[in-house]
Amino acid sequence: MTNKCRGVIAPTFPLIVEALHRQGFFLFRDLPLGTTIRFRGEMVVVRFP
């Protein structure tokens, strides 16, 4: 993950999983402590601490 990446937004859950895989996270337990996953309508927002 790059230092400038503070979050990921995608329109569907499969796309957010693909984006997280590209960042090097293959399991949700690999995400940094404090990461939030929010569902806003159909959008999925993942924010890193």
Buried (B, 14 or more C-beta within 10 A) or exposed (E): EEEEEEEBBBEEEEEBBEBBEEBEBEEEEEBEEEBEBEEEEEEBBBEBE
